[in-house]
């Protein structure tokens, strides 16, 4: 095999627009979910880069990967880059420190990149339902998440994964760091979590095998994927394919993905993913304009959650 041969480019993935009202919400579900064709996807996989489990990284390296992911999302994710931060950082947050297995530190700068860093640390690496005095590493996230390193062992991309719970525990209270994340991302959460709930309920009702897999914690959640400029875009599909392989290796039967951009949608469809639900970004105004927002509210120049006339597509991928 020629290891310098670039993977084939993923086929273009079309998403509905805000005006395509008939394509919003739940999709028509097939009688059966299609399996991943592991042989067919080889043409999209990287010959140059392979993934490493987060369990092989130090805590310092894991936080570096979080920083790479946060930087990518702040610059590229359609909602994160469009929604502006509340104008004021709370005084309580300014004077607080967060303690978890990754360290003890203050919040830092009130920027989109740093806020997304804390979102990953609080919602993926650790459990947002743990009591504030005993925050633990999210073992599922570390076990299932992946990184790509270059030939010099520099981190250049990663995927944060976990296992879907049948029911989520409530978030802890009295945590100024967690409160700040919820304050900033409530509009995003409203779109994403509402979509996820409707999609998962539809899957449970339609497919008994999925319902049983969810109850038995055999459903993987491909949470976030990002790359630095050092990882070519054509090699990034390796993170998605390897995530699916990792879930299958651990006995998961399905992988769920909220694809907030069309590249991720294309990756899901290369894996024979089935569209379950579509939430458009610009079908309605979800956040205040700058002139109407209070100092504690996020806002945008037009009241929409994204400038892109696209949306979030929820996929299920059958692994075995």
N, C-alpha and C positions, 0 to 999 in steps of 0.2 A: 504493500500500500504506500502511495506517495503521501507522506505526512504533511507536505506543503500544499496539497490540493485543498482549495477552499470549499466549504460546504455549499450546496445549492441554496439559493435564496428562497425564503419562504414565499409561497403564493400570496398575493395581495388579499387582504381580508376587508370586505365591505361592511360598514356599520350603517344602520339607518340614521336619518337626520331627525331634527325636532319636528319637522313637518310630516314625517312618515308615521302618523299616529297609529295606524293599524299594526305597526311593528313594535310598539312600545309594550312593556310589561311582560307577562308570561308568554313564552313561545309555545307553538304546537309541539307536543312531545311525541316522539316515535314510540312504537310498541316495544322495541328493544333498544338498548344502548349499545353502540358499536365499540368493540375492543380496540385498544391501541394495536397498530400493526408495527411491531418492533423492527421488522426487517425493512419496511417501507421508509421509516424515518431515518435510517442510517445515512441517506443522502443529504440530510440537513444537519447532521451532527459534526462536531468539530474533530478534525484529525490532529489538531495541534494542542488543544487544551483539554484537560481532564479535571473533574471536580474533586474536592477534598471535603470530608465531613468536618463540621465545626468542632467536633470532639477532638480533632487533631490540632486545633489552634489554641493558643494561649488566650487568656481573657483580654490581654492588650490587643491581640490581633483581631479578636471578635469585635471589640469596640472600634477598631480601625475599619473593619468591614461595615459596621453600622454607619460610620462617618461617610464612607464612599456611597452607600445606599442613600443616605439623607441628602447628600450633595446632588446626586442624580435626580432624585424625586423633586427637590426644590427647583431644579432647572428645567425638568422635562415633563413631569406628571401634569396632565391637563388641569386638574383642580388645584393642586398645591401651588402651581406657578401663577394662577390667575387670582385666587382669593388673597386679599391683603390682610395682614395681621391687625388685631386690635391695637390701637395707638399706645396703650399703656400696659406695661408689665406690672402685675400686682405687687404691692409693697411686701406682702407676706412671702411671695416667691423670691423676691430680692434677698430676703434675710433667711432663707431656708436652705438646708442641705439634705441631699438624698443619700440614703445608705442602702446598698444591696451588695451581692457577692462580687460585683464589678468595681466597687469602690465607694467612697464617701466624698461627695462634691456638690458644689452649687450649680444652679441651673445654667449660668453662662449667658451668652448674648440672646437678645430677643430678635432672632432672625428665623426665616422659614427653614433654613438648613438645620439650625440647632434645635428648633422645636420638633422637626421630624426625627432628628437623632433621638430625642427623648421619647417620642412616640414609639419608635422601634424598641428602645430599651425597656419601656414600661409595659408595652402591649405584646411583645414577642419574646424578648430575652428573659423577661421575668413575668410574673402573673399579676395582673392588675387587681385581682381579688384577694391577694395575700394581705395580712395585716401589716401596717406600716412598720411595725417594730420587727417583723420577721419576713422580709421579702426574699424569696428564693429564686434560684435559676429555674426557668421553664425547661424542664428536662426534655420534653417533646421537641421544643424548638431547637435546642442544641443537637439532639439526636438526628433530626430530620433535615436540618438546614445545611446548605452547601456553599463552598467558596471555590473560586478559581484563582490560582496563583500563577505568575509568569515564571520563566526559566530562572529568574533571580529570586524567586520566592516572595515577590511582591504581590499583595492582594490586588486583584483587578476586577473582581465581580463576585456576586453572590446571590443566593436565593434563600429567603427566610420561609421556612415551612413549619407546620405543626399538624396536630391531629384534631379534627373537628369533634367537639363535645356535643352530646345530645342536648344538654342544657348548660348555659354559661352561668357561673356564679356572679353575683352583683359586684360591681367595682367597690373598692375600699373607699371610705370617706375620710376626710380630714387630711388628705395628701395634696399639698399645694402644687406639686409637680403634675400629678395626675389631673387635678382640677384645671390647670393651665392648658393641657393638651385637649381636654374635653371642650374647654372654652373656645379654642381656636378651630377645632375640627368638627364641632357639632353639625354644621351643614353637610360636611362630607360623610360623617357617620350616618346622618339621617338618610342619605341616598344609598350608601353602601349596605348598611345593616338592614334597612327595609327591604332592599333587593335580595339580600342573602336569606332573610327570613322567608320571604315569599317563594323563592326558588327552592329552598330546602323543604319547605312544607309541600310544594308540588311534587318534588322527587319522592318524598316519603309516601305520598298518597298514590302515586303512579307505579312505583317500583318497590315491591315487597323486599327484594334483595338489598336495595339501598337502605331501606328503613332498618333492616336487621344489621347491616354493616355499620350504620350510624350508632345504633344502640350498643354495638360491640366495639366501638372505637376503632373501626376499620375504614374510616374515611379521612383522607389526607386533605390538608388545606395549604395550597401554594399561595402564600401570603404576600410576599414581595419579591421582586427580582430587579436587579440593577447592575450596571457595569460602569467602570471608569472608561475614559477615552482610550486607555491602553488595551482594552478587550474589544476586538473588532465586532461590529454588530452581527456579522454573519456567523460568528462563533458563539454568540450568546444563547442560541437555542439549546446548546449543550446543558445549560443550567435547568431549563424546563424539562428536557428529556431525562436528565439524571435525577431530577426531583421525582418524576413519575417512577423511575426505576427504583429509587430508594424507598418510596412508599410501598411499591409492590414487594420488594425484598423483605419489608417488615410486616407483610401480611395484609396491607390495606387493599381494598377492592376498588376504591374510587379516589379520584383527586378532584377537588373543587378549586376553581379559579375565578376571581373577579378581574376581568381584563379591562382596565380603564384606558387602554390605548389599543390601536389596531394591530400593532406588532405582536402584543401578547395574545390577542385574538387569533392571529395567524398561527402562532405557536400552538395554541390549543387545538386548532382545526387540523394542523399537521398530525396531531396525536389522536385524530378522530373524535375530538371533543364535541359534545352536543350542546347547542345553545338552549339555555333554560329561561333566561330573563334578560330584558334589555331596559336600562334606565337612561334616558337621554339627559344631557347636561342642560340644554337650553329650551326645554319644554315649558318651564316656569321659572320665575325669579325666586331664589331661595335665600338670598342674603341682602342686607341693606346696601344702599348706595352710600358713598362716603359722606354725603351731606346729612344722611339720616342715621348713621351708625353712632352708637355711644362709644366711649373710650374703651369699653370692654368687649365690643362686638367685632368680629371679622366683617369685611365688606369687599365689594368689588366695584369697578367703574360702571358696570351696567346692571348689577343686581343678579347676574347669573353666576353659577358656580364654576363655569369654564368659558373661555373664549372660543373653544372648539365646538363646532356643530357636530358633535359625535355623542358618545356616551359610554357607559360601563356595561359590558356583556358578561353574564354569569354562565360559566361552563361547568359541565360535569364530564370527567374523563374516566372511562371504565378501564381498569388496569388488568383484571384477570377474571 
